[in-house]
């Protein structure tokens, strides 16, 4: 045990003791939820994620940097955080002379190599940050070969959305540098991260309220950060964040309204489903985007229904469908309201209406209205 009551299971363990606790027993002890709520132990894969980040933190703490780094994955917030932390660790005084930034698929490998060969100006190394280059999805043998012989006076930091582990670039960085995948965080991790942010503002939040926040605004950490900032400003002078605070100030993600539209369709509540649709139009959401999201959700319901039939549990369904557990739970509940034949018919109808709208044979707004009316008529 660490002796602390705020060991946070996230990618920034608050202390060495907390990190050691993770390594030894695969468990997080207490959070600030309700004073002493205990969450289940994280999966071993998540513990491995924490270990990898711990290693990166050690590089930054000791100043013993590798010659190349790759940060990749779906979680943009964490990639941004660690890009900035690595930069600050290398240049604590904000050195801009020895810092270079490149972005986009038009980045030329030869320019990067020439820059790496240039001696830094009154500094140990030159940092070359390359973002969304596509080098890790396509072949770039020239740069891959150079990565293996980069001088100690240069460091490459690649930040990418995707990376092919079989590619030459990935293998080169893994062999001579450090690779860190920053995935979308699971529900447990996000709840603990929210708790840490709330505690930092000297406030409290119940676990049930934090779950409600995730359901309302989604699991994207950049968006969550913005919504938490709004909540902190809205609750100035208050010690606890409540559900009513979230309802008052936080924006509802479109996916949440789509869930509600599906629930209305299942109950044949036509007016309610149309009201949600018009709310989304008021928010300037394009009709065909709404139809596409409805189709996606009905497709998830069909997939979930088949997985339930196979005997899969909630965590397995969440993993297969690539959803947070709470979203998977909603799908399990909603899919019971439809037969497989109904869902297939709905998807076929959506595809037909979308094709008619795209070819100009039917007004886009009317196409979604027709879809709603057909699927909410008793």
N, C-alpha and C positions, 0 to 999 in steps of 0.2 A: 504494500500500500504506500501511497505517496504522502499521506498525511494531509492532503489538500481536499477541499470539497468542490473543486471546480476543474477536475481533470477533463479536458475536452477532447473528444474523439474527432479530430479534424486534422487537416494537413499542416497544422502549426501547433504541435504539442507545446504546452505552456512551459514545460520544464524538462530537464534531462530525466528527472525521476519519472515524469509521466510517460516519456518515451520508453524508458526501461520497463515500466509497468506493462505497457503494450507488448513488448517483446517477450516478456516472461509469462503472462497469463491470458493474453488475448481478451482483455476486458477493460471497459471503462467504468469507473466506479460511480461517481455522483455527478449530477449536473445541477444547475440552479433551478430547474423546473420544480416548482412547488416546495423548494427547500431541500428535498432529498429523494428525487425519483431515480430509479435505477433502470437503465435500458439493457436489453440483452447484449451478450458479447458479440462483437462484430465478426464477420466472416474472415477466415484466414487471408483471403485475397486482399481484403481491406487493410489488414494488419501489415501485409507486405507493402501496400501502397505507402503506409505511414513510415515503414522502415526506409523505403527509397527516398522519401522526402527528408527523413532524418539525415541520410547520407549527404543529400544536397545542402542541407542546413550546416552540416559539418564543414563542407567545402567553404561555405561563406564565412563561417565563424573563424576557421583557421587560416583562411587566405590561400589554402592549397588547392588552386583551381586546375581543372582539366583543360586541355587545349580545345575541346569542343563540347558543346551541350546541345541536346535536342529536347525541347518541350513540345509535346504534341497531345492531341486529344480534343474532346468535345467541350470541355469546360473553359470557356474563354476567360472567365474571371480569374481562375487560378493560374492560367498561362500568363496573363497580364501581371498578376501579383509577383510571380517568380521571375519573370523577365525583369521587372523593376528592382526586385531584391538582389538579383545577381549583378545587375548594373551598378547598384548602389554599393554592393560589397566590394566590387572591383575598383570603383571610383567614388569613395566616400566623400570626396571634396567636390564632386560634380564635374570632373574632368570631361570636357567636350572635344578637346583637341585629338584625343586618342580613341574617340568613340565614333563609330560609323553605323548608319542604319539604312538598310535596303528592304524594299517591300515589293511584292508582286512577282508574277511569273516572267516578267521581262528582265529580271536580274541576271546579269552576265557573270558566269563563273570566273572568267579571266580577270574581271575587275576585282573580285573578291580575293583572288590569289595575289594579284599585284599589291593590293592593300595589305594583305597579311605579310608579304615580304618586306614591306616598308617598316623600318625600325620605329618604335614608339618614341614620342618626344618627351624626354624627362619622365618616363614612367616604366614600370616593369613590363607592361603588355599593352597591346592594342585590342579593343573589343569590337568585333564586327557582328552586328545583330542582323539577321536575315529572317524576314517574316513572310509567311504565305507564298513561298517561292515555287512550290510544286516540285522541288528537287527530290523529295522523298517519295514521290509517286511516279516520277519518270526517271529514266536513266540519266545520270550525270557523272560519267566515269572520270572525267578530268578532275572535278572537284573531289570526288570520292578518293581518288588516288592521293590528292594533295592533303586531304584531311589526315591521312596516316603519317604524313611527314611535316605537319605544321610546326613551325618553330615555337619555342617557349615564349617568344615575345608577342604572340598573337593568340587570340581566343575567338572561336566562332560560337555564336549563340543562335541556333535555329529555332523558330517558333512556327509550328505547322498545325493545321487541322487534322491532317491524315498522314500516315507514314506506312510504307510497305516494308514489313520486317524482312522480306526476302531481298530487298533492293541493296545496291552497293553503298548508297549513302547511309542508310540505316546501319548496316554492318560496320562501316568505317567509323561512325561516331560511337557505336557501342563498343568497338574494340579499343579505341584510343581515348574516348571521352566519356560522357555520361548521358544516358537516355532516361527521360521521365515521362510517363504517360499520365496525363491529368484528365481523368474521366469525369462524366457526370456523377455527382455525388448521390449516394443513396439517402433514403429518408432519415435514417438514424443519424447519419453524419450531418445532414442539413439541420436537423433539430438541435443538435449539440452546437453547431456553428451559430445558429440563431441565439441560443442561450448565451454563448460567449459574447456576441455583439451586444445583446441586451444588458448583460452584466457590466460590460464596459461603460455603459451609460448610467450605471447605478440604478437600474430598473429591474423589475421582475416580470416574468411571463409564465403562465401555466403551460404545461405540456400540451394540453388540449387546445389552447389558444395558438400555440406555435404550429400545431398540425393544421388548424384552420387557416392560418396565414399561408402555409404551403399550398393548401387546396385552392385558395382564392387567387394567389398571384403566381403560382407555378414554382418550378424547381431551378430555374435559371438563376445562378448566383449573382450575376450582374444586376438583374432585375430585382432580386431579393434585397440586395444592398440598397438600391434606390428606394424601395418601398419601406425598408427599415429606417432610412434617413427621414422619410416623410413622417413615419410614426414617432420617431424621437422628437421631431419638431412639434408635432401635434400634441404630444403628451408632456410638454414642458411643465414641470411642477408636480407631475404625477409620478408615483412610484411603480405602478403596475400598468402594463399594456393589456387591454381587454379586447374581446371580440367586437364590441361596439366601436372601439377606436379603429380597428381594422376596417370595419364596414364604412366608417365615416371618411377615411382618408386614402385607403389603398385602392388601386386600380384593379379591376377584375380582368384576368387574362382571358383571351378569347376562347381558349380551350375549356375554361370553366363554364362559359355560356353554352358551348357546344354540348357539354355534358348535360346541362339543364334542358337543352332543346331535345336531346335524346330521351330524357326522362318524360318530357311532355308528350313526345311522340308515342312512347310506350303506354302512357295513360290516356291517349287520344284527346289531349287537351290542346285543341287547335289554336285557340286565341292566345294561350300562353306561349306556344312555340312561335307563333307569328310575332308576338310582342318582343321576344328575345331576338328574333331576326331583324326587326326594325330598329332595335337598340344597337345592333351591330352595324347596320347601315348608317345610323346617326354618327357612329364612331368612325365613319369613312372606310369601313371594311368592304372590299369589292364582293358583289354577290357570288361570283364564281369561286372566290376563295372560301367563302362560307360553305358553299355546296361541296367543295373539295374536302374541307375539314369534316363536314357531316359524313361524307363518304368514307373518309379515313376512319372515323369513329365506328361507323357501322361495320367496316371491314375488321376492325379490332374486336368488335363484339362477336363476329362470326368466328374469328380465330380463337378467341377466348372460349367460346361455346365448345369448339372442337377439343380444346385442351382440357376443359372441365370434364368432358365426356371420357377423355383418356385417363382421368383420375389425377391430374396435376393439381398441386396446391397453389396458394396465392403467390408464394415466393418464386416458384417455378414459372408460373404464368407471367409474373413481372419480368423475369429474366428473358424469357422467350420473346415476349412482345416489346421488350425494351421500354418499360414504363416504371415509374416509382410504384412501390407496393400499394399505396393508397389509391392510385389511379387504377391499378389492376383489380383492386377490391371493388371499385365502382363498376368496372367492366363485368366482373363476375356477377354482380347484382343485376346490372342492366340486361345482360344477355339472357337471363331467365325469362324476361318479358317477351322474347321473340323466339319463334322457331327458326331452325336453320334455313328452311325454305323461304320464310318471310325475309330474312336478312339477305339472302341471295337475290330475291326479287327487288328489294329496295336498292341494292347496289347496281343491279341491271338498269333500273329506272333512272337512277342518278347519272349513270354513264350516258344514257340516251338523252336526257335533258341537257347535260353539259355539252354534248356534241351539237345539239340543236342551237344552243346559245352561242357557242363558239363559231358556228357557221352562219350566224345571222338570221336563222329561221325562227328564232324566238328571243324576245327581250330577256336580258340576263336576270333582271330583278324578278320578272314574272316567272322565269324558269324555276327559281328557288321557291317562290310562292306556290307554284303548282306542285312541286315536290312535297312541300309541307302539308298542303291541303289533302293530297292523295294519301299521305301516310298518317294523317290524324283523323280521317273520316271513319267513324265507327261502322 
